């Protein structure tokens, strides 16, 4: 498996992984955007503005990670794997890559209903900073701010 920077040519597969992974992992959430809107956002917002890395094996993108920096610090803004490729170490490799790139610390949001994601982040040293009722996100889902320092 290789980790490489995403290119504009990866927009379609990154959007597909984002959409299918979210829907498979958290089927109870009423997502704010359609798959078509997700594709547009990945191509026109995520890839041009964030630092996006893909995990690829045999020419197939298995997952991706997006890093973002703002006034509050460095963020893991996205970390998704193809459904069917969970619990194979791909997320661990991507998160390890993020930690190596941002040794000063990382923050991320995770929906409360995403028990598998929460367990993954906690296993990798992220700690709960605060929990919200979801009023600040488009899905209006309770979420958790995690911090790794």
N, C-alpha and C positions, 0 to 999 in steps of 0.2 A: 504494500500500500504506500502510496506517495501522498504527501500534503503539498499542494501547490496553490499559488494565487489564482483566484477565479478570473476569468476573462469575460468580455461581453458575450462570447459564444456560449458560455455556461448559463446564461440567464434563464433559458427554458428549463433546463434540468434542475437548477437551483429552485426555481419557482415550483416546479412539480414536486420536488422533495419537501419543500416547505408546506405546501398545501396538503399533500397526502399524509405526511407525518403528523401534522397537527390534527387532522380529522381522525386518523387512526388512534392516536394516543389520547385524545380528549374529545370523544364523540358527543358529549353532553353540551359542549360550548356552542353557542350560536355565533358563528364567526361573522365578523363585520364586513368581510369582503369576499367576492367571488373568486374562483380560480383565475378568471381572466384579469380581474383587478390585481391579484397577486402577481401575475406575470408582468403586467405593466410596471408595478411598483418595484419588483426586483430589477428589471431592466433599466428603469429611469431614476430610481432613488437609491436602492440598496447597493448595487454594484458601483455606481459612480461615486457614492459618498462614503461608504463604509469600506473597511479592509476585510475582504471576503476570501476565505480559504476553502478549498475543496479537498476531500479525501477521495482518492481515486485508486481503483485496482483493476488491472486489465482493461484500461480505457473506459471503465464505468465509474461514474461519480456515485459514491455511496452515501455521502453526507457533506455538510458544509457548516462553517462557522463564520460569523460576521462580528467584527470588533468595531466599536464606535468610541469616539472620545468627545466629551463635552465638558462644561464647567464643573460637573460633579465627578469627573474622573473617567476611567476607562471601563467600558461596558462590553459584555458579551451580549450583543443585541439579538443574535440568532444562533441556535445550534440545533440542527435537525439531521436525522438520518433516514434513509429509505426504510419504510416499513419492511420487516423481514430481515433487517440487518442490525437490529437492536441487540445489545448484550453480547457483542462480538469484539469489543475493545475499540471500536472506531471513535465513539464519543470521547473515550478516555484519551486517545491520541490527539484528537482535535482540541480538547480542553487543555491538555498538557502543552500543546503548541501555543495556545492563548496565554497560558501562565508564563511560558518562556519569553514570549514577546512583551508581556506586561508584568514583569516581576514585582512592580510596585503595588499591584492589587487590581482586582476586577470586581465589578458589580453586575448583577443581572436580575431580571424579573422572571418569576415563574408563577403560573396560575396555581392556585391552591389545589384544584382538582387533579393536577398533574403529579400524582403520587410517585410515579416512576421517575419523573424528572427531578422532583424534590429529593428523593433518595439518592439519585445519581450525584447531584450537586453537593449534598451533605457528605456523601462518601468521599468526595474530592476536596473537602476542607472549606466549603462555603458555609457561612453561618447566617442565620436569619437576622436581618437588621430591623425590619418592620413588616407588618402585615396590613393590608388594606381591604376595604370592602368592594374594591373594583370601580369606584366612581371615577378614577383617573385613567381607565383604559377603554378602548372602543367596544369591547365585548361586555363591559360591566360585570366582569368576573372577579371575585376576590383573588388577590395575588400577594406574592411575597417578594420583598426585596432581599436578595442574598448578597453577601460581601465576602470576598476572599482577600486577605491581606498578607 
